Amino acid sequence: MANVIALSVLVLVFVISTVRSVNMGALALVAAFVVGTLVFTVDTSEILDGFPASLFVILVGVTYLFALARNNGTVDWIIHAAVRAVRGRVALVPWAMFAVCAAVTAMGAVSPAAVAIIAPVAMGFATRYRIHPMLMGFMVVQGATAGSFSPIGIFGVITNDVMRQNGLPSSPALLFVSTFAAAAVVAAIAYVSFGGRALIARGASERVLVSAVGNASGGGDTITGSGSGDSSKGGGKSSGGTAPHEGALNLERRLTLLGLASLALGALVFDLDVGFTALTVAVLLTLIFPASARGAVDKISWGTVLLIGGIVTYVALLQNQDTVQWLGDSVAHVGIPLLAAFLICLIGAIVSAFASTTGILGALIPLAIPFLMTGQVNATGLVIALAISSSLVDCSPFSTNGALVVANAAPEERDVVFGLTMRWGMTIMVVTPILDWLLFVVPWSV
């Protein structure tokens, strides 16, 4: 009975946080306290033993470093560079936005933060250059998803850390490549479906003016989309930057890019701790350029830190009390392991479409550990399938990323964008788990 109560409370945490817009992590910490003391009769110190200290350092480190990169204009420079790289060709601008979002989240930015910064810019381009808003919105959201599972991306860090801590085989590179490819395929489908071929047909005769690049962060009147001047959503010019020109690659931005490259190199080649390495780079940049570091700590994604800290703490309580083992044994006794694997992917897609992808990854993977330990289903294949199923649905208007796209669409187009994102999001929610199961679970487990 205790196991059933504990799992029911976890479901309630997801439901309440979605309906009432309460931070899921805060609810999970309260749930851990209540369930731990009243149901499992353990003391507070034992509950707190499950708090993910290493994951806390990683989340703080990478989001702090990204906040510095945003403050000093490095993110703006990346956006400008991407548009310049396509030489202003209108047909390639959506893919430039996809690439920018992927690069930013691959560096460690939280997916909604990246979309909040880039969506106003992208939707402004869409309005001015007659690009379908749905096309541009999808490119932004799927770009953010594509980069999030890099070895230093937030989703990748969470997934790989959970796998490593539970002694399961993992392949960070394969996870990143697979999720990136899936997001790119969805983006390509959206590109074809919402006017990409017409943009190509317009050819080189219509180009985004080079001068528009200077206003890409929403500071000028070239960008006219909704929210283009809202700095709270990343649409305004960088605060605290010391560079005299938005597009200039000055010393501070060069060192920031070098720091980001060092973080990737240290994590991938030298197996350095991602969190402490990111903090080291961030502190060094702060010491060298204190002016542009003002307010960076406030921009750390504390909401995400609280969310994942609370969810992991609650799930750790369930693990310590053998509730997870009980659930895994129950799933394993279903008798059809492949069916159980499909249900896990479907649950991940449905919950993530309405709630937090970060939270569902932090909860479902640990809950599936005992089932995976039986060896009846390939662990790497199922985790990749779950990762793709849970993240591609972020285009739903009920998810933060999808909601940001709708909010930044032109007022007269907002209802249309909402309807399209809802239909596409619900379609992806149903279709993606089936395809993931067929591509990653079935072939790797038979």
Secondary structure, DSSP 4 states (H G I P E B T S, - for coil): -HHHHHHHHHHHHHHHHHHH---HHHHHHHHHHHIIIIIS---HHHHHTTS-HHHHHHHHHHHHHHHHHHHTTHHHHHHHHHHHHTTTBGGGHHHHHHHHHHHHHHTT--HHHHHHHHHHHHHHHHHHTT--HHHHHHHHHHHHHHHHTSTTSHHHHHHHHHHHHTT----HHHHHHHHHHHHHHHHHHHHHHTTHHHHHHHGGGSB--HHHHTTTTTTSTT--STTTT-GGGT-SPPSS---SSTT---HHHHHHHHHHHHHHHHHHTS---HHHHHHHHHHHHHHH-TGGGTTTGGGS-HHHHHHHHHHHHHHHHHHHTTHHHHHHHHHHTTS-HHHHHHHHHHHHHHHHHHS-HHHHHHHHHHHHHHHHHTSSS-HHHHHHHHHHHHHGGGGSTTSHHHHHHHHTS-GGGHHHHHHHHHHHHHHHHHHHHHHHIIIIIHHHH-
